């Protein structure tokens, strides 16, 4: 299904996480995206906005994402109540996946979310729609096939956990160093994109968890440039990547009290990515 045909509603109380998803979707070519932070406001919007993709956070109040999904599926005022629902969570677990499946969700996506995972999961669900069940005990896509999951921690052997416990903890500073190295490698050779994205996701997750607005905005712009650089291998793309990496390093080095300087750095990163996009479009 073409991304241009997606009509997306994001229900996310954290405005920074919502902005990250908006940026990821729009960079992928999705034009129709609306965001609401309140559950009741979401129901009101969805009575008139027939979204075929609804992305909601599990960590919401007063209802969690599963309970909200259950109400959504049973609300006959909503023209899109049979459409796809994607639940996101930073505390992914198999028990949560089962809870969301029985509530009528199509997929559960673990945070932090990458563009690759988000787009692939939505595409998978929309291109292979399941029969919609509307019964007294359950309303939603047929549960027999299970629920689509993405971004979950990989299963590991107990021996692996023991080795990891003895390994040094990856601090934010070390993660930023790793990101700088991975970015330089990616700028020189596009085959290193996976390492760059993995390093960036760690820093992005820290920013979200810490509520660090400037760092979140810089990481969001950085993620857009990493994706764009897959196809744009020129001097403008290389310079934009370098500016992004340098900006993240500077943001982490500055104290939170230096708000004005940190905002200026985040804006410089955003503008560098915007300039590279304009050259790409020219």
C-alpha positions in Angstrom: 0.0 0.0 0.0 1.4 3.4 -1.0 2.4 5.6 1.9 0.6 8.5 0.2 -2.7 6.6 0.9 -2.0 6.4 4.6 -4.1 8.6 6.9 -2.4 8.5 10.3 -3.6 9.5 13.8 -0.9 9.4 16.5 -2.2 9.3 20.1 0.8 10.1 22.2 1.0 12.1 25.5 4.7 12.7 25.2 5.0 15.5 22.6 8.7 14.8 21.9 8.0 11.1 21.1 5.1 12.2 19.0 7.3 14.6 17.0 9.8 11.9 16.4 7.1 9.6 14.8 5.7 12.5 12.8 9.2 13.2 11.4 9.8 9.6 10.6 6.5 9.3 8.8 6.7 12.5 6.8 10.3 11.7 5.7 8.9 8.4 4.4 6.3 10.3 2.3 3.3 10.1 4.6 1.4 13.4 4.1 -1.7 13.0 6.2 -0.7 12.9 9.9 -2.6 14.3 12.9 -1.4 14.1 16.6 -3.4 14.2 19.8 -2.1 13.9 23.3 -5.4 13.2 25.1 -7.5 10.0 24.8 -10.9 11.7 24.8 -9.7 14.2 22.2 -8.5 11.3 20.1 -12.0 9.8 20.1 -13.5 13.1 19.1 -11.0 13.6 16.3 -11.5 10.0 15.0 -15.3 10.5 14.7 -14.5 12.8 11.8 -11.0 11.8 10.8 -11.2 8.4 9.1 -7.6 7.2 9.8 -6.5 3.9 8.4 -3.5 3.9 10.7 -3.8 4.6 14.4 -0.6 4.7 16.5 -1.2 4.8 20.3 1.2 4.6 23.2 0.7 1.8 25.8 1.9 4.2 28.5 -1.2 6.5 28.6 -3.6 7.7 31.3 -6.2 7.1 32.5 -6.4 4.0 30.3 -3.4 2.1 29.0 -3.0 1.5 25.3 -4.7 -1.9 25.4 -7.7 -0.7 27.3 -8.0 2.3 25.0 -7.8 0.0 21.9 -10.6 -2.1 23.3 -12.9 0.9 23.6 -11.9 2.1 20.2 -12.9 -1.2 18.6 -16.3 -1.1 20.2 -17.1 2.5 19.5 -19.6 2.5 16.5 -19.3 6.3 16.2 -15.8 5.9 14.7 -15.8 5.3 10.9 -12.3 3.7 11.2 -12.9 1.4 14.1 -12.0 -1.5 11.9 -8.7 0.0 10.7 -5.2 -0.9 11.9 -4.1 0.0 15.4 -0.4 0.0 16.4 0.5 0.2 20.1 4.0 1.5 21.0 5.8 0.9 24.3 9.2 1.4 25.9 8.5 -1.7 28.2 7.9 -4.3 25.6 7.0 -7.8 26.9 5.3 -11.0 25.7 2.6 -10.5 28.3 1.9 -7.0 26.9 1.8 -8.3 23.4 -0.9 -10.8 24.5 -2.8 -8.1 26.3 -2.8 -5.9 23.1 -3.8 -8.9 20.9 -6.9 -9.6 23.0 -7.7 -5.9 23.0 -7.8 -5.9 19.2 -4.5 -4.3 18.3 -2.8 -5.2 15.0 0.8 -4.7 16.2 3.0 -3.9 19.2 6.2 -1.9 18.5 8.9 -1.5 21.0 10.6 1.9 21.6 12.8 3.6 20.6 11.3 3.4 17.2 13.4 3.5 14.0 12.1 4.6 10.6 12.8 1.1 9.2 10.8 -0.7 11.9 7.9 1.7 11.9 7.4 1.7 8.1 8.0 -2.1 7.7 5.5 -2.9 10.5 2.7 -0.6 9.1 3.3 -1.9 5.6 3.2 -5.5 6.7 -0.2 -5.0 8.5 -1.8 -3.0 5.7 -0.7 -5.3 2.9 -2.0 -8.4 4.6 -5.3 -7.4 6.3 -6.9 -10.0 8.5 -10.6 -10.8 8.8 -12.3 -8.4 11.2 -14.2 -10.1 14.0 -17.1 -8.3 15.6 -18.4 -10.6 18.4 -19.7 -10.1 21.9 -16.5 -11.3 23.5 -13.9 -9.8 21.0 -13.8 -7.1 18.5 -10.7 -6.7 16.2 -8.6 -8.5 13.7 -8.6 -12.3 13.8 -6.4 -13.3 16.7 -5.5 -16.8 15.4 -2.5 -15.5 13.5 -1.2 -13.7 16.7 -0.1 -10.1 16.9 2.7 -8.5 14.8 5.6 -7.5 17.0 8.6 -5.4 16.2 11.4 -3.7 18.0 11.3 -6.2 20.8 14.5 -7.2 22.7 15.9 -10.3 21.1 15.8 -13.5 23.1 19.1 -14.4 24.6 20.6 -17.4 26.3 21.2 -17.3 30.0 24.9 -17.5 29.3 24.7 -14.4 27.2 23.0 -12.5 30.1 25.8 -13.6 32.4 28.5 -12.3 30.1 26.5 -9.0 29.6 26.3 -8.5 33.4 30.1 -8.6 33.6 30.5 -6.2 30.7 30.9 -2.4 31.4 27.8 -0.4 31.2 27.4 1.7 28.0 27.1 5.2 29.3 25.7 8.1 27.3 29.1 9.5 26.7 30.4 6.2 25.4 27.3 5.9 23.2 27.9 9.3 21.7 31.5 8.4 21.0 30.3 5.2 19.3 27.8 7.3 17.3 30.5 9.7 16.1 32.7 6.8 14.9 29.7 5.0 13.2 28.7 8.2 11.5 32.1 8.8 10.1 32.2 5.2 8.8 28.7 5.6 7.3 29.7 8.9 5.6 32.5 7.1 3.9 30.6 3.9 3.1 26.8 3.4 3.0 27.2 -0.2 4.1 27.7 1.0 7.6 24.2 2.4 7.9 23.0 -0.3 10.4 25.7 0.5 12.9 25.0 4.2 12.6 21.2 3.7 13.1 21.8 1.4 16.1 24.1 3.9 17.8 21.7 6.8 17.1 18.8 4.8 18.6 20.6 4.4 21.9 21.2 8.2 22.2 17.6 8.9 21.0 16.2 6.6 23.7 18.2 8.4 26.4 16.9 11.7 25.2 13.3 10.5 25.2 13.6 9.0 28.7 15.3 12.1 30.1 12.8 14.4 28.4 15.8 16.3 26.8 14.0 18.4 24.2 17.0 19.8 22.3 18.7 16.4 22.1 15.5 14.8 21.0 15.1 17.3 18.2 18.7 16.9 17.1 18.3 13.1 17.1 15.1 13.3 15.1 16.8 15.4 12.5 19.8 13.2 12.6 17.6 10.1 11.9 16.1 11.9 8.9 19.5 12.6 7.5 20.7 9.0 8.0 17.8 7.8 6.0 18.2 10.4 3.3 21.9 9.6 3.0 21.1 6.1 1.8 20.3 7.6 -1.6 22.1 11.0 -1.4 25.8 10.2 -1.4 27.3 13.7 -2.0 29.2 16.4 -0.2 26.0 18.0 1.1 24.9 14.7 2.7 28.4 14.1 4.2 28.5 17.6 5.7 25.0 17.2 7.1 25.9 14.0 8.8 29.1 15.6 10.3 27.0 18.5 11.6 24.5 16.1 13.2 27.2 14.1 14.9 29.0 17.2 16.1 25.8 18.7 17.4 24.9 15.6 19.4 28.3 15.6 21.0 28.0 19.3 21.9 24.5 18.8 23.4 25.6 16.0 25.6 28.6 18.0 26.8 26.5 21.0 27.8 24.6 21.2 31.1 20.8 21.3 31.0 21.0 24.8 32.5 22.6 26.1 29.3 19.2 26.1 27.6 19.8 28.9 25.1 23.1 27.4 23.8 21.6 23.9 23.6 18.5 25.2 21.6 20.9 26.9 19.2 22.8 23.7 18.6 19.6 21.7 18.0 18.4 24.4 15.5 21.8 24.3 13.7 21.4 20.5 13.3 17.9 20.9 12.0 18.9 23.6 9.5 21.8 21.5 8.2 19.5 18.6 7.5 17.0 21.0 5.9 19.7 22.5 3.6 20.8 19.0 2.5 17.1 18.2 1.7 16.8 21.3 -0.4 19.9 20.4 -2.4 18.6 16.9 -2.9 15.3 18.3 -4.2 17.0 20.8 -6.5 
